[in-house]
Amino acid sequence: MMRKFIIAGFGDTGESAARIILKHFSEVYVIDRKFKFLREEVVVSPEREVKLSDIVQKTDGMFLVKGDVLEEKIWKSLSLNSNDTVIIALPEDRDVIFCTLIIKNMYPDVTVIARANSTYSLGKIYRAGADYVAPLSSISAQTLAMSLLKGVEIGKDVKLSYSGINIEKFTVTENSKIRGISIGELDIRKKTGCTIITVLDEDDKPVGFTVSTTLREGMNLLVAGKKEDILKFEKLI
């Protein structure tokens, strides 16, 4: 099933994220209540029906959706699943927190990446359920990571860095301490401060993962975190 990316908020960050992701994926939806369209459409996804209750228009390859991301009805209409990713790029952290709560309450397995406009809000947004939270200055690292999520030219020694956020790839080996442990049991965010962005099989193809996914020999993990947190993760595995 085709993966959908949903961008909540169409400011500079939201637009940049959408255009980067569009280089690799065809289903990118951007939601903003400020959109104004001359005509209305009902959009049907190539892979599945998307029942959007609000005004929609396709522009430059992306679906623009007029709607309020702080209302449940817009998220119900998108019918998300565990393969989908939401990037929240709203200008107010209180709205980021509320939006995260709505999404995670409806779709617990959907990956949510949120922008924190203030570093003081990082903990609150994580507690709301976001899978990864990046300060405004480092959100580009996450859009870069998104371009890798389908195994697009992921080398064996991936090491990326942007504004203090490192993204590295690790392989579960026969002797790895984490082999045979579920992602939930591992709880790497609490132990190291890192976040698993995606899980790939031996052929670098993405694996739909949840907290119950057991890490097997040969799996590859794309992990994001500060340099010191990455070092903690290396010791953990």
C-alpha positions in Angstrom: 0.0 0.0 0.0 1.3 3.4 -0.9 2.6 5.5 1.9 1.0 8.9 2.6 2.8 11.9 4.1 0.7 14.6 5.7 2.1 18.0 6.5 0.1 20.0 9.1 0.7 23.6 8.4 1.9 25.3 5.2 4.4 27.9 6.4 8.0 28.0 5.2 8.9 24.7 7.0 5.8 22.9 5.9 6.2 23.8 2.3 9.9 22.9 2.3 9.2 19.5 3.8 6.5 18.8 1.2 8.7 19.7 -1.8 11.6 17.6 -0.5 9.3 14.6 0.1 7.7 14.9 -3.3 11.0 14.1 -4.9 10.5 10.5 -3.7 6.8 10.0 -2.9 3.6 10.8 -4.8 1.1 11.0 -2.0 1.8 14.2 0.0 -1.1 16.1 1.6 -0.7 19.5 3.1 -3.5 20.8 5.5 -4.0 24.5 6.2 -7.1 26.4 7.1 -5.8 29.5 5.2 -6.0 27.9 1.7 -8.4 29.5 -0.7 -9.5 27.7 -3.8 -11.7 28.6 -6.8 -13.2 25.1 -7.1 -13.8 22.1 -5.0 -12.8 18.5 -5.7 -13.1 15.0 -4.2 -9.7 13.3 -4.3 -9.4 9.5 -4.8 -5.9 8.2 -4.0 -4.4 5.8 -6.5 -4.1 3.1 -3.8 -7.1 3.8 -1.6 -10.0 6.1 -1.3 -9.5 9.2 0.7 -12.7 10.7 1.8 -11.9 14.3 2.4 -14.7 16.4 3.9 -13.0 19.7 3.1 -11.9 21.6 0.0 -9.1 19.9 -1.9 -6.9 20.9 -4.8 -3.9 19.3 -6.4 -1.0 21.7 -7.0 2.6 20.9 -8.1 2.0 17.3 -7.3 0.8 17.8 -3.7 -2.8 17.6 -2.4 -3.7 20.9 -0.7 -6.5 20.4 1.9 -8.4 23.3 3.4 -9.1 22.4 7.0 -8.3 22.9 10.6 -5.7 20.4 11.9 -7.0 21.0 15.4 -10.4 19.4 14.5 -10.8 15.6 14.5 -12.9 15.5 11.4 -10.1 16.3 9.0 -8.0 13.4 10.4 -10.9 11.0 10.3 -11.3 11.8 6.6 -7.7 10.9 5.8 -8.0 7.3 7.1 -4.4 6.9 8.1 -2.6 3.7 8.8 0.7 2.6 10.4 2.7 3.2 7.1 1.8 6.9 7.1 3.8 9.8 8.5 2.6 13.1 9.8 4.9 16.1 10.0 3.4 18.9 12.3 4.9 22.3 11.4 2.6 24.7 13.2 3.7 28.2 14.5 2.4 27.7 18.0 3.6 24.9 20.3 0.3 24.7 22.1 -1.3 23.8 18.8 1.5 21.3 18.0 0.7 19.6 21.3 -3.0 19.5 20.7 -2.6 18.3 17.1 -0.3 15.5 18.3 -2.8 14.4 20.9 -5.6 14.2 18.3 -3.6 12.2 15.8 -2.1 9.7 18.4 -5.5 9.2 20.0 -7.0 8.2 16.6 -4.0 6.5 15.0 -1.6 5.3 17.7 0.7 3.6 15.1 1.1 6.5 12.8 4.5 8.1 12.9 4.3 11.8 14.1 7.3 14.1 13.7 6.7 17.5 15.2 8.5 20.9 15.0 9.0 22.6 18.4 9.2 26.3 18.0 10.7 26.6 21.5 13.1 24.1 23.1 11.1 24.5 26.3 8.2 22.6 24.6 10.2 19.5 23.6 9.2 17.4 26.6 5.5 18.4 26.4 5.3 17.5 22.7 7.0 14.1 23.4 4.5 13.5 26.3 1.7 14.2 23.9 2.9 11.2 21.9 5.1 12.5 19.1 7.6 9.9 17.8 10.3 12.6 17.2 10.4 16.3 18.1 12.9 18.6 16.4 13.6 22.2 17.4 12.8 24.7 14.6 16.5 25.0 13.7 16.9 21.2 13.0 13.6 20.3 11.3 15.5 20.0 8.0 17.2 16.9 9.3 13.8 15.2 9.6 12.8 16.1 6.0 16.1 14.7 4.9 15.4 11.5 6.9 12.0 11.2 5.2 13.7 11.0 1.8 15.4 7.8 3.1 12.4 6.0 4.5 11.7 3.9 1.4 15.3 2.8 1.1 16.2 5.4 -1.5 19.9 4.9 -1.9 20.5 4.1 1.7 24.2 3.0 2.0 25.6 0.7 4.5 27.4 3.5 6.3 24.7 6.2 6.4 25.8 9.1 8.7 24.0 12.3 8.4 24.1 15.4 10.6 22.2 18.7 10.7 22.1 21.3 13.4 23.3 18.9 16.1 20.9 16.1 15.1 22.7 12.9 13.8 21.0 10.2 11.7 22.9 6.9 11.6 22.2 3.4 10.4 22.9 0.4 12.6 22.6 -3.3 11.7 21.4 -6.0 14.2 24.0 -8.7 14.2 24.2 -12.2 15.7 26.0 -10.8 18.7 23.8 -7.6 19.2 22.5 -7.2 22.7 19.1 -6.0 21.2 18.6 -9.1 19.0 15.3 -10.8 20.0 14.0 -7.8 21.9 10.9 -5.8 20.9 11.2 -2.1 20.1 8.8 -1.4 23.0 11.0 -3.4 25.5 14.1 -1.7 24.2 12.6 1.8 25.0 15.6 3.6 23.4 14.2 7.1 23.9 14.2 6.7 27.6 17.6 4.9 27.7 19.5 6.9 25.2 17.5 9.9 24.0 17.5 8.5 20.4 14.5 7.7 18.2 14.2 4.9 15.7 13.0 6.6 12.5 12.5 3.4 10.5 13.4 -0.3 10.4 14.7 -2.0 7.2 15.1 -5.6 6.3 18.3 -7.3 5.0 17.6 -5.8 1.5 17.1 -2.3 2.9 13.3 -2.5 2.3 11.2 -0.8 5.0 9.5 -2.9 7.6 6.2 -1.7 9.0 7.1 -1.6 12.7 5.3 -1.0 16.0 6.4 -1.3 19.6 5.8 -5.0 19.4 8.2 -5.6 16.5 11.0 -7.9 17.4 14.5 -7.0 16.2 16.0 -9.8 14.2 19.5 -10.4 12.9 20.1 -8.6 9.6 17.6 -5.8 10.3 18.8 -2.2 9.8 17.8 0.6 12.0 17.8 4.3 11.0 18.3 6.2 14.3 18.2 9.9 15.0 19.6 11.7 18.0 22.3 14.1 19.3 25.9 12.9 19.0 26.1 11.9 22.7 22.8 10.0 22.4 24.0 8.1 19.4 27.1 7.0 21.4 24.8 5.7 24.1 22.8 3.8 21.5 26.0 2.2 20.1 26.8 0.9 23.6 23.2 -0.3 24.1 23.2 -2.5 21.0 
